[in-house]
Amino acid sequence: MFKLKKNATFLHDVPIQWPVDGGFEEVQLKVRFRVLDADSLRLHDDLSSEAGQNAYLRAIIVGFPAVIDDDGRPVQDDEALFEQIVGLTFVRAALLRAYGAAMSGARAKN
């Protein structure tokens, strides 16, 4: 049975291609996303600018619940962490792709 949930969120592991010497290392970023309806999504029609992408990412992302630092200690999930993560262009692109795939029902391909 279909259940219409208010303020629905979902947790996904987003594959990130982290640049390393000579290539990339794939790491998983656990992201809690917010389900937005079509009207809310239409408010974010300018994804061509950094400001537009930031506004969209703020609307769709609830948080990053499982980030650790270089020493393996948990990092507080707050505004500073959000800014650090979305400030990395390769992470930003992966977040946008992952949300689009999740909302359209597409499965990630290897």
Rosetta blueprint (number, residue, H / E / L):
1 M L
2 F L
3 K L
4 L L
5 K L
6 K L
7 N L
8 A L
9 T E
10 F E
11 L E
12 H E
13 D E
14 V E
15 P E
16 I E
17 Q E
18 W E
19 P E
20 V E
21 D L
22 G L
23 G E
24 F E
25 E E
26 E E
27 V E
28 Q E
29 L E
30 K E
31 V E
32 R E
33 F E
34 R E
35 V L
36 L L
37 D L
38 A H
39 D H
40 S H
41 L H
42 R H
43 L L
44 H L
45 D L
46 D L
47 L L
48 S L
49 S L
50 E H
51 A H
52 G H
53 Q H
54 N H
55 A H
56 Y H
57 L H
58 R H
59 A H
60 I H
61 I E
62 V E
63 G E
64 F L
65 P L
66 A L
67 V L
68 I E
69 D L
70 D L
71 D L
72 G L
73 R L
74 P E
75 V L
76 Q L
77 D L
78 D L
79 E H
80 A H
81 L H
82 F H
83 E H
84 Q H
85 I H
86 V H
87 G L
88 L L
89 T H
90 F H
91 V H
92 R H
93 A H
94 A H
95 L H
96 L H
97 R H
98 A H
99 Y H
100 G H
101 A H
102 A H
103 M H
104 S H
105 G L
106 A L
107 R L
108 A L
109 K L
110 N L
